[in-house]
């Protein structure tokens, strides 16, 4: 008898004594089939996919399929109407991507746009978005130079508007933008990500997070080959604005009754950022 887990996933048996290619064929057939397979059964097969990868090496000969064929089948899961299935599909892709060649195939098949869609959707689907962000971090770890602009735009969009939308993933997205800025500053600068980091510096009154954000910018300023990406006369002066602009208002939608409280919060954020900046000679010169 096949049972079900508390999550609703159907317990699909996986016989690891069989040939890996036979198991892989069964998994991909059930995942890619549009009719006749329940979503919870697809979820079970996607979880079995991860177990199978962990039990055998990443070898196309053993798996019986090319990486391109596997990605095409897994891509179908990201279009499923059930968020748990989409999350399992993202998790399966994360385990599949182990080197730059596989990552290139994922991007060639335009899977990055489906990942962006998972990040953008905000409808009580934190499990799916968490798996999407884990996959994004894996892509950065494997090869940050291949990181696509589509995902960069999604991360920056959440970073810019997440606080106003009360998005619980905003800090995770900002952390990933900072990580990407250190490994591939060009794409972050081109998409306005450095401005997003500085904007969130003024939004954050937690000292450790504030310092981590401004330190990312300071690290780029401290190296000649990355300094070119920062427009000190425009972007960096944001951290000084609460002290230098008498009419400064961080958010134009701030209610009149909250302006004083909001201004005090910006003063605190700005003070922490300026103190952190003065620890570096190059940043003292820029400020």
Residue, then its C-alpha position, 0 to 999 in steps of 0.5 A: x500500500x502506498x501511503x501519504x506524508x503529512x505534507x500530502x506527498x504520495x510515497x512513491x517507492x524507489x528501488x536503488x538496486x535497479x539500473x539508474x537509467x530505469x529509475x530515471x526514465x520512470x521519474x521523468x515520464x511521470x514528472x513530464x506527463x500532463x495527464x494521468x499522474x496526480x500532483x502529489x505523485x509528481x512530488x514524490x517522483x521529484x523527491x526520488x530524483x534527488x535521492x537517485x542523484x545522491x546515490x549515483x554520480x552525475x554521469x549521463x551514461x549512468x543516468x541514461x539521459x543527457x542533461x538537456x533532456x533531464x532539464x527539459x522534463x524538470x522544466x515542466x514541474x516549474x509550470x505546475x499549478x501546485x506550489x509544492x510541485x514547483x518547489x520540488x522542481x526547483x530543488x531537483x534543479x539545484x541538485x542537478x547543477x553541479x558545474x558550469x556546463x550544466x548551468x549553461x544548459x539551464x540558461x540555454x533552455x531559458x529556465x531562468x525565466x521560470x525561476x524568476x517567476x517563482x521569485x516574483x509570485x507572492x501568494x503564501x508560497x514561501x516554500x517555493x520562493x525559498x527553494x528558488x533563492x537556494x537555487x539562485x545561490x547555487x548558480x552563483x556558487x557554480x559560476x557567478x559570471x554566467x548569472x543571468x540578468x533576468x534573475x538579477x532583475x527579480x532580486x533587485x525588484x524585491x530588494x527595492x519594493x519588498x519592505x513596502x510590500x511587507x515581503x519576508x524575502x526582502x532581506x534574503x534577496x538583498x543578501x544574495x545581491x551583496x554576494x553577487x556584487x562581490x563575485x560579479x559586480x558588473x551585472x549588479x551595477x548594470x541593473x542598478x543593484x548597487x543603488x538597491x544596496x545603498x537604499x537598504x542601508x538607509x532602511x536598516x537600523x540593525x547594526x550588523x546588517x547595516x554594516x554588512x551592506x555598506x561593507x559590500x560597497x566599501x569592498x568594491x570601492x577599495x579595489x581599482x578594478x571594481x571602483x568604476x562601477x560606483x558613482x560616488x557623486x550620485x549613489x554613495x551620497x545617499x548615506x549622507x542625505x539624511x544629514x545634508x538634505x534638510x527636506x530629505x524624505x526617504x519614502x514620499x508616501x510617508x504619512x505626515x504624522x510619521x515624518x519625525x519618527x521616520x527621519x530619526x530612523x534614517x539618521x540612525x541608519x545613516x550614522x551607522x553607515x558613515x561610521x563604517x565608511x570612515x574605517x577605510x581610507x579610500x572611502x573617507x576620500x570619496x565621502 
